[in-house]
Amino acid sequence: GSYQNFEIDANTVAEWGMDLVKADFCNAKAPARELYTNFSRALNATGRPILFSLCEWGNENVTEWGGELGQMFRIQMDHIPFWHYPKTKGVAGAGIGQGTGDIIEYVSTLKPSSFVRPHAWLDPDFLETLFPITMDYTASRTEMSFWCLWSAPLIVATDVRKMSTEKRSILMNPEVIAIDQDALGVAGDIVARDDKTGAQVWAKPLHNGDFAVILYNRNRIFKNAHVSVAWKDLPGFPKEGTAANVRDLWSKRDIEEAKDSTGYDAEVAPRDVVFLRVSPAQAPSLDE
């Protein structure tokens, strides 16, 4: 491993022209912050811009210091291609499980907007889009929605040369990717939840004053959830008005019935989302 060889390894990967280095924490022999500090300094000393990815699985309060040492940092145990996979003995890392739904639920406890910023990105691990049998279209679309709401790195566990039309429709939706890549560089938080029905509302402010909003049903099977949001309840929504125009990012259409609306509601299937871009309506001119 790189332990006690940080300078040698950093210079080697720089000479190779590497653009990204991911450092795992397997069999570590010192505290995470100390080891990642040493490796970060060694990489910086090469003079080559290299994205440094920290992977100590969300332990040792990494959300407090990870962004000072690298550009992305894992916030929990490894993600595997299931919706729900409970934490098992011997699996390293923070979190409540390894499935997509487990990660969403864990991040809801973290308030990611408090630590995500440009060049300090929360990393929930690879996207497992349409993994055979275990990750269907609904689970995969929901996964992509949340990774983008969190401004997370979109690292794809697939051969991009051979993607199906269905997989392309998820991973290459430009309006969804625009939420992930928004110039404000912040992460969205959960803003409302009803654990009895499974309904959740998440929101993220965007650089032009718009908001990305997810209406989510956390139930795994059978039970639809009625999810509603009032724009005035979104943190940072303009106080001078409560009306907005709404666009559905997955169907790529403006929702005409929600034009100049004060909120929105939808019936959402289990594990599914409605992913919206909400644009506060222009205040009328004083001259009118």
Secondary structure, DSSP 8 states (H G I E B T S, - for coil): --TT-HHHHHHHHHHTT-SEEEEE-TT-SS-HHHHHHHHHHHHHHT-S--EEEEESTT-TTHHHHHHHH-SEEE-SS---SSS--B--TT--SSSSBSSHHHHHHHHTTT-GGGT-BTTBEEE---B-TT-TTTS-HHHHHHHHHHHHHTT----B-S-GGG--HHHHHHHT-HHHHHHHT-TT----EEEEEETTTTEEEEEEE-TTS-EEEEEEE---SS--EEEEEEGGGSTT--TT---EEEEETTTTEE-GGGTTBSEEEEEE-TT-EEEEEEEE-----TT-
